């Protein structure tokens, strides 16, 4: 057993879960405040999209770099630096006098998240023995993220009911500082040997710009269609990622060891992550649009309606742990994907203009159970059998695929929803509901395909 395992602080797992909770809250809390931001700062609808996209591009583009920095300089340093950057970005956004400063704050938040996320997962991997102890830690970590996503929407609705949009960012400042103080005490003060202090800067640039370009192209596709900017970004992203692969084959200290892809468990889980997030990531969007645009719910009621989703995800942490212990990675992932598929199918069946809100909420609660089991299992697969000095980049790779999967799902399924709405013989909210329903049915099918792919690709050993 390593030194890290023997010196584990009792607050280590709580602060790691809290860091994931904080990033998840930030992901959803801004959505309900976008109209007020636009009104005060004079931002158009297309400019408001950048409040979301600026964070996503910084976060997704820098994840692999953050993972490698965690491996080279130690995850503790990256967690502390990431929380400090996140707090600074939140403060900048709170005080922003105009749109440009607001976007700078969002970029700083995203950069902080890109340092925090892989470092947290690397810390879990090296601090908890592979097996039941790590499964338990990952179950708690994933549940904290699911609760954060749901609570972020609820907090956003509550804050917007009583304060201005600036309160949303202001709340994140003390939360990040609390996490920073506790992480300073709870995380191990390990250091990395000097021979590991090498970073492939050309590879880091190729990876960051390539992933950012791909995420941008996918995020803008539903709004712009295949216009010049989307096409150029997509092609540039592909070429940059090809250059990244070529660079990693020759670099003395590569950012990403390409031999990692020989693991069927890792490769299969990366494919499953794209399918999983392509569906789950879109479900948040569908739920928000349906409750507000179809059912006419307020931002506050919409935010509160997310709470059962988060509560069931939290309660499902024990189920995730039990599934991993009894069934192994492949079995637990199949179970999680199938539960999420059933939840999404039920969610789709309820998307009618005359459906009571509580019926829709009940189906999202089941979706939350599948989400919690799926997330915990996917990140358990990312770290399974990976050496300790590559845990950061392995976790970052899974997180990067998570971002790409979310962007891809939104691009395809939101595009499908829009097309169905515009071509439907229905009108008004009934047409909107029909479009959202079509996208959600496809999302349920994608999860079922993910379960089949998992059964075929990932080996059955526990």
C-alpha positions as CSV (number, residue, x, y, z in Angstrom):
1,X,0.0,0.0,0.0
2,X,1.4,3.4,-1.0
3,X,2.2,6.3,1.3
4,X,-0.8,8.2,0.0
5,X,-3.2,5.4,1.0
6,X,-1.8,5.1,4.5
7,X,-2.0,8.9,5.1
8,X,-5.5,9.5,3.8
9,X,-7.1,12.5,5.5
10,X,-10.7,11.9,6.7
11,X,-11.9,15.0,4.7
12,X,-10.2,13.9,1.5
13,X,-13.2,12.2,-0.1
14,X,-15.7,14.9,1.0
15,X,-13.6,17.7,-0.5
16,X,-13.0,15.8,-3.7
17,X,-16.8,15.2,-4.0
18,X,-17.4,18.9,-3.1
19,X,-15.1,19.9,-6.0
20,X,-17.1,17.9,-8.4
21,X,-20.3,19.3,-7.0
22,X,-19.0,22.8,-7.5
23,X,-18.2,22.2,-11.2
24,X,-21.5,20.6,-11.7
25,X,-23.4,23.5,-10.1
26,X,-21.6,26.0,-12.3
27,X,-22.6,24.0,-15.4
28,X,-26.3,24.5,-14.9
29,X,-26.7,27.5,-12.6
30,X,-26.1,30.1,-15.4
31,X,-28.7,28.8,-17.8
32,X,-31.8,30.4,-16.2
33,X,-29.9,33.8,-15.8
34,X,-29.0,34.2,-19.5
35,X,-32.0,36.4,-20.5
36,X,-31.2,38.9,-17.6
37,X,-27.5,39.0,-18.4
38,X,-28.4,39.8,-22.0
39,X,-30.8,42.6,-21.0
40,X,-28.3,44.3,-18.6
41,X,-25.2,43.9,-20.7
42,X,-26.8,44.5,-24.1
43,X,-25.9,41.0,-25.4
44,X,-27.7,39.5,-28.4
45,X,-29.0,35.9,-28.3
46,X,-26.0,34.7,-30.3
47,X,-23.6,36.6,-27.9
48,X,-25.3,35.0,-24.9
49,X,-24.5,31.6,-26.3
50,X,-20.9,32.5,-25.6
51,X,-21.5,32.7,-21.9
52,X,-22.0,28.9,-22.1
53,X,-19.5,28.3,-25.0
54,X,-16.6,30.2,-23.5
55,X,-16.7,28.0,-20.4
56,X,-17.1,24.8,-22.5
57,X,-14.3,25.6,-24.8
58,X,-11.8,26.5,-22.0
59,X,-12.8,23.5,-20.0
60,X,-12.9,20.9,-22.8
61,X,-9.8,22.2,-24.6
62,X,-7.6,22.2,-21.6
63,X,-8.6,19.0,-19.9
64,X,-5.8,16.9,-21.4
65,X,-3.3,19.6,-20.5
66,X,-4.7,19.7,-17.0
67,X,-4.5,15.9,-16.7
68,X,-0.9,15.8,-17.8
69,X,0.0,18.7,-15.4
70,X,-1.6,16.7,-12.6
71,X,0.7,13.7,-13.5
72,X,3.8,15.8,-13.8
73,X,3.4,18.2,-10.9
74,X,1.0,16.3,-8.6
75,X,-2.8,16.5,-8.4
76,X,-2.7,18.5,-5.1
77,X,-1.1,21.5,-6.8
78,X,-3.6,21.4,-9.7
79,X,-6.6,21.1,-7.4
80,X,-5.5,24.1,-5.4
81,X,-4.5,26.2,-8.5
82,X,-7.8,25.2,-10.2
83,X,-10.0,26.2,-7.3
84,X,-8.1,29.5,-7.1
85,X,-8.6,30.1,-10.8
86,X,-12.3,29.1,-10.5
87,X,-12.8,31.6,-7.6
88,X,-11.1,34.4,-9.5
89,X,-13.2,33.7,-12.6
90,X,-16.4,33.7,-10.6
91,X,-15.4,37.1,-9.0
92,X,-14.5,38.6,-12.4
93,X,-17.9,37.5,-13.8
94,X,-19.7,38.9,-10.7
95,X,-18.2,42.3,-11.2
96,X,-18.2,42.3,-15.0
97,X,-19.1,45.8,-16.4
98,X,-19.7,44.4,-19.9
99,X,-19.9,41.3,-22.0
100,X,-16.1,41.0,-22.7
101,X,-15.2,40.9,-19.0
102,X,-18.0,38.4,-18.3
103,X,-16.6,36.1,-21.0
104,X,-13.1,36.4,-19.5
105,X,-14.5,35.3,-16.2
106,X,-16.1,32.3,-17.8
107,X,-12.9,31.3,-19.5
108,X,-11.1,31.5,-16.1
109,X,-13.8,29.3,-14.6
110,X,-13.4,26.8,-17.4
111,X,-9.6,26.8,-17.1
112,X,-9.9,26.2,-13.4
113,X,-12.3,23.3,-14.0
114,X,-9.9,21.7,-16.5
115,X,-7.3,21.6,-13.8
116,X,-9.6,20.4,-11.0
117,X,-11.5,17.6,-12.8
118,X,-8.6,15.3,-13.8
119,X,-6.7,16.0,-10.6
120,X,-9.7,15.0,-8.5
121,X,-10.1,11.8,-10.3
122,X,-6.3,11.1,-10.2
123,X,-6.4,11.6,-6.5
124,X,-9.2,9.1,-6.1
125,X,-7.3,6.6,-8.2
126,X,-4.1,6.8,-6.2
127,X,-5.7,7.3,-2.8
128,X,-8.2,4.4,-2.8
129,X,-7.3,0.8,-3.7
130,X,-8.7,-0.5,-7.0
131,X,-11.8,-2.5,-6.1
132,X,-14.5,-1.9,-3.5
133,X,-12.8,1.2,-1.9
134,X,-12.3,3.0,-5.2
135,X,-15.8,2.0,-6.3
136,X,-17.3,3.5,-3.2
137,X,-15.3,6.7,-3.7
138,X,-16.3,7.0,-7.4
139,X,-20.0,6.4,-6.5
140,X,-19.9,9.2,-4.0
141,X,-18.0,11.5,-6.5
142,X,-20.5,10.8,-9.3
143,X,-23.5,11.3,-7.1
144,X,-22.1,14.7,-6.0
145,X,-21.9,15.7,-9.6
146,X,-25.4,14.6,-10.4
147,X,-26.7,16.5,-7.3
148,X,-24.7,19.5,-8.4
149,X,-26.3,19.5,-11.9
150,X,-29.8,19.3,-10.4
151,X,-29.2,21.7,-7.6
152,X,-27.5,24.2,-10.0
153,X,-30.8,24.6,-11.8
154,X,-32.7,24.9,-8.5
155,X,-30.2,27.5,-7.1
156,X,-30.3,29.5,-10.3
157,X,-34.1,29.7,-10.2
158,X,-34.2,30.7,-6.5
159,X,-31.4,33.3,-6.9
160,X,-33.1,34.8,-10.0
161,X,-36.4,35.0,-8.1
162,X,-34.9,37.3,-5.4
163,X,-31.6,38.8,-6.7
164,X,-29.9,39.7,-10.0
165,X,-27.8,37.4,-12.2
166,X,-24.6,38.6,-10.4
167,X,-25.7,36.6,-7.3
168,X,-25.2,33.4,-9.3
169,X,-21.5,34.0,-9.8
170,X,-21.0,35.6,-6.4
171,X,-22.3,32.5,-4.7
172,X,-19.5,30.4,-6.3
173,X,-16.7,32.6,-4.9
174,X,-17.0,31.6,-1.2
175,X,-17.9,28.0,-2.2
176,X,-14.6,27.8,-4.2
177,X,-12.6,29.4,-1.4
178,X,-14.1,27.0,1.2
179,X,-13.0,24.1,-1.1
180,X,-9.6,25.6,-1.4
181,X,-9.0,25.8,2.3
182,X,-10.3,22.3,3.0
183,X,-8.3,20.9,0.1
184,X,-5.1,22.5,1.4
185,X,-5.6,20.6,4.6
186,X,-7.0,17.3,3.3
187,X,-4.9,16.5,0.2
188,X,-1.6,14.8,0.4
189,X,1.5,17.0,0.0
190,X,3.2,14.5,-2.3
191,X,5.7,15.7,-5.0
192,X,6.7,14.3,-8.3
193,X,10.3,13.1,-9.0
194,X,12.3,15.5,-11.2
195,X,12.6,13.2,-14.2
196,X,8.8,13.4,-14.6
197,X,8.8,17.2,-14.8
198,X,8.4,17.3,-18.5
199,X,5.4,18.5,-20.6
200,X,4.9,18.2,-24.3
201,X,4.0,21.8,-25.1
202,X,3.5,21.2,-28.9
203,X,1.2,18.3,-28.1
204,X,-0.6,20.4,-25.5
205,X,-1.3,23.2,-28.0
206,X,-2.5,20.7,-30.7
207,X,-4.8,19.0,-28.1
208,X,-6.2,22.2,-26.6
209,X,-6.9,23.9,-29.9
210,X,-8.2,20.7,-31.6
211,X,-10.6,19.8,-28.9
212,X,-11.8,23.4,-28.5
213,X,-12.4,23.7,-32.3
214,X,-14.4,20.4,-32.3
215,X,-16.5,21.5,-29.3
216,X,-17.1,24.9,-30.9
217,X,-18.2,23.4,-34.2
218,X,-20.6,20.9,-32.5
219,X,-22.0,23.6,-30.1
220,X,-22.6,26.1,-32.9
221,X,-24.0,23.6,-35.4
222,X,-27.7,23.7,-34.1
223,X,-27.6,27.5,-34.2
224,X,-25.7,28.2,-37.4
225,X,-26.1,25.1,-39.5
226,X,-23.1,24.1,-41.6
227,X,-21.9,27.6,-42.3
228,X,-18.3,28.7,-43.0
229,X,-17.3,29.2,-39.3
230,X,-18.6,25.8,-38.3
231,X,-17.1,24.1,-41.2
232,X,-13.7,25.8,-40.8
233,X,-13.7,25.0,-37.0
234,X,-14.6,21.4,-37.6
235,X,-11.9,20.8,-40.3
236,X,-9.3,22.6,-38.3
237,X,-10.2,20.6,-35.2
238,X,-9.8,17.3,-37.0
239,X,-6.4,18.4,-38.6
240,X,-5.1,19.6,-35.2
241,X,-6.1,16.3,-33.5
242,X,-4.3,14.3,-36.3
243,X,-1.3,16.5,-35.7
244,X,-1.6,15.7,-32.0
245,X,-1.6,12.0,-32.6
246,X,1.5,12.2,-34.9
247,X,3.2,14.3,-32.3
248,X,2.5,11.9,-29.5
249,X,4.1,9.1,-31.5
250,X,7.4,10.9,-31.6
251,X,7.5,13.0,-28.4
252,X,10.0,12.0,-25.7
253,X,7.5,12.9,-23.0
254,X,4.1,12.6,-24.7
255,X,1.0,14.2,-23.3
256,X,-1.0,11.1,-23.9
257,X,0.4,7.5,-24.1
258,X,-1.2,6.1,-27.2
259,X,-0.6,2.6,-25.9
260,X,-3.4,3.2,-23.4
261,X,-5.9,2.6,-26.2
262,X,-4.8,-1.1,-26.3
263,X,-7.0,-1.6,-23.2
264,X,-10.4,-2.8,-24.3
265,X,-11.9,-1.6,-21.1
266,X,-10.7,2.0,-21.6
267,X,-11.5,2.0,-25.3
268,X,-15.0,0.5,-24.8
269,X,-15.8,2.9,-22.0
270,X,-14.7,5.9,-24.1
271,X,-17.2,4.8,-26.8
272,X,-19.9,4.3,-24.2
273,X,-19.2,7.8,-22.7
274,X,-19.9,9.4,-26.1
275,X,-23.2,7.6,-26.3
276,X,-24.0,8.1,-22.7
277,X,-23.4,11.9,-22.7
278,X,-24.9,12.3,-26.1
279,X,-28.2,11.3,-24.6
280,X,-28.0,12.3,-20.9
281,X,-26.4,15.7,-21.7
282,X,-29.3,16.5,-24.0
283,X,-31.9,15.5,-21.4
284,X,-31.1,18.5,-19.3
285,X,-31.8,20.8,-22.2
286,X,-35.0,19.0,-23.1
287,X,-36.3,19.1,-19.6
288,X,-35.6,22.8,-19.3
289,X,-37.2,23.7,-22.6
290,X,-40.2,21.5,-22.0
291,X,-41.1,22.8,-18.5
292,X,-40.7,26.4,-19.5
293,X,-41.7,26.6,-23.2
294,X,-44.4,23.9,-23.3
295,X,-45.8,23.7,-19.7
296,X,-45.2,27.4,-19.1
297,X,-43.4,26.9,-15.7
298,X,-41.4,29.8,-14.2
299,X,-37.6,29.6,-13.9
300,X,-38.0,29.0,-10.1
301,X,-40.4,26.1,-10.6
302,X,-38.2,24.7,-13.4
303,X,-35.2,24.8,-11.1
304,X,-37.0,23.1,-8.2
305,X,-38.3,20.4,-10.6
306,X,-34.7,19.3,-11.1
307,X,-34.3,18.4,-7.4
308,X,-35.8,14.9,-7.5
309,X,-33.4,14.1,-10.4
310,X,-30.5,15.0,-8.1
311,X,-31.9,13.4,-5.0
312,X,-32.4,10.0,-6.7
313,X,-28.9,10.3,-8.2
314,X,-27.5,10.8,-4.7
315,X,-29.4,7.9,-3.3
316,X,-28.2,5.7,-6.1
317,X,-24.6,6.0,-5.0
318,X,-25.0,2.8,-3.0
319,X,-26.6,1.0,-6.0
320,X,-23.6,2.1,-8.1
321,X,-21.1,0.8,-5.6
322,X,-23.0,-2.5,-5.2
323,X,-23.3,-2.9,-9.0
324,X,-19.5,-2.4,-9.4
325,X,-18.7,-4.8,-6.6
326,X,-21.0,-7.6,-7.8
327,X,-21.0,-7.2,-11.5
328,X,-17.6,-5.5,-12.4
329,X,-17.2,-2.7,-14.8
330,X,-18.9,-4.2,-17.8
331,X,-22.0,-5.5,-15.9
332,X,-22.4,-2.3,-13.9
333,X,-22.2,-0.2,-17.0
334,X,-24.7,-2.2,-18.8
335,X,-27.1,-1.9,-15.9
336,X,-26.6,1.8,-15.7
337,X,-27.1,2.3,-19.4
338,X,-30.3,0.2,-19.4
339,X,-31.8,2.0,-16.4
340,X,-31.0,5.3,-18.1
341,X,-32.6,4.0,-21.3
342,X,-35.8,3.1,-19.6
343,X,-35.9,6.4,-17.8
344,X,-35.3,8.3,-21.0
345,X,-38.0,6.3,-22.8
346,X,-40.5,7.0,-20.1
347,X,-39.4,10.7,-20.2
348,X,-40.0,10.7,-23.9
349,X,-43.5,9.1,-23.6
350,X,-44.5,11.9,-21.1
351,X,-43.5,14.8,-23.4
352,X,-47.0,16.1,-24.3
353,X,-48.4,19.5,-23.8
354,X,-51.1,18.3,-21.4
355,X,-48.8,16.1,-19.2
356,X,-48.7,17.1,-15.5
357,X,-45.3,18.2,-14.5
358,X,-45.0,15.6,-11.7
359,X,-45.2,12.8,-14.3
360,X,-42.2,14.2,-16.2
361,X,-40.3,14.7,-12.9
362,X,-41.0,11.0,-11.9
363,X,-39.3,9.8,-15.1
364,X,-36.3,12.1,-14.7
365,X,-35.9,10.6,-11.2
366,X,-35.4,7.1,-12.8
367,X,-33.1,8.7,-15.3
368,X,-31.0,10.0,-12.4
369,X,-30.5,6.5,-11.0
370,X,-29.1,5.3,-14.4
371,X,-27.0,8.5,-14.6
372,X,-25.3,7.9,-11.2
373,X,-24.5,4.2,-11.9
374,X,-23.2,5.0,-15.4
375,X,-21.0,7.9,-14.4
376,X,-19.3,6.0,-11.5
377,X,-18.7,3.0,-13.7
378,X,-17.3,4.9,-16.7
379,X,-14.7,6.7,-14.6
380,X,-13.9,3.4,-12.7
381,X,-13.1,2.0,-16.2
382,X,-11.0,5.0,-17.1
383,X,-8.6,4.3,-14.2
384,X,-8.7,0.5,-14.2
385,X,-5.2,-0.9,-14.6
386,X,-3.6,2.5,-15.5
387,X,-0.3,3.3,-13.8
388,X,-0.4,6.0,-11.1
389,X,1.7,8.4,-13.1
390,X,-0.9,8.3,-16.0
391,X,-4.1,8.5,-13.9
392,X,-4.5,12.3,-14.4
393,X,-4.3,12.1,-18.2
394,X,-6.5,8.9,-18.3
395,X,-9.2,10.7,-16.3
396,X,-8.8,13.8,-18.4
397,X,-9.3,11.7,-21.6
398,X,-12.6,10.4,-20.2
399,X,-13.6,13.9,-19.2
400,X,-12.7,15.3,-22.7
401,X,-14.8,12.6,-24.3
402,X,-17.6,13.5,-21.9
403,X,-17.5,17.1,-23.2
404,X,-17.4,16.0,-26.8
405,X,-20.2,13.6,-26.3
406,X,-22.4,16.3,-24.8
407,X,-21.7,18.7,-27.6
408,X,-22.3,16.0,-30.2
409,X,-25.6,15.0,-28.6
410,X,-26.8,18.5,-28.4
411,X,-25.8,19.2,-32.0
412,X,-27.6,16.1,-33.4
413,X,-30.6,15.8,-31.1
414,X,-31.4,19.5,-30.8
415,X,-31.1,19.7,-34.5
416,X,-33.5,16.8,-34.8
417,X,-35.9,18.4,-32.4
418,X,-35.8,21.7,-34.3
419,X,-36.4,20.0,-37.6
420,X,-39.3,17.9,-36.2
421,X,-40.9,21.0,-34.7
422,X,-40.7,23.0,-38.0
423,X,-42.0,20.2,-40.2
424,X,-44.7,19.0,-37.8
425,X,-48.3,19.4,-38.8
426,X,-48.9,20.5,-35.2
427,X,-48.7,24.1,-34.0
428,X,-47.4,26.1,-31.0
429,X,-46.5,24.2,-27.9
430,X,-47.7,20.9,-29.3
431,X,-45.2,21.2,-32.2
432,X,-42.4,22.0,-29.7
433,X,-43.3,19.0,-27.5
434,X,-43.3,16.8,-30.6
435,X,-39.8,17.9,-31.5
436,X,-38.5,17.4,-28.0
437,X,-40.2,14.0,-27.8
438,X,-38.6,12.8,-31.0
439,X,-35.1,13.8,-29.8
440,X,-35.7,12.0,-26.5
441,X,-36.8,8.8,-28.1
442,X,-33.6,8.8,-30.1
443,X,-31.7,9.5,-26.9
444,X,-33.2,6.4,-25.3
445,X,-32.2,4.3,-28.3
446,X,-28.6,5.7,-28.1
447,X,-28.4,4.5,-24.5
448,X,-29.6,1.0,-25.5
449,X,-26.9,0.9,-28.2
450,X,-24.4,1.9,-25.6
451,X,-25.4,-1.1,-23.5
452,X,-24.9,-3.4,-26.5
453,X,-21.5,-1.9,-27.4
454,X,-20.4,-2.3,-23.8
455,X,-21.4,-6.0,-23.8
456,X,-19.4,-6.6,-27.0
457,X,-16.3,-4.5,-26.4
458,X,-15.5,-4.4,-22.7
459,X,-14.1,-7.7,-21.3
460,X,-16.2,-9.5,-18.6
461,X,-13.5,-9.9,-16.0
462,X,-14.1,-8.0,-12.7
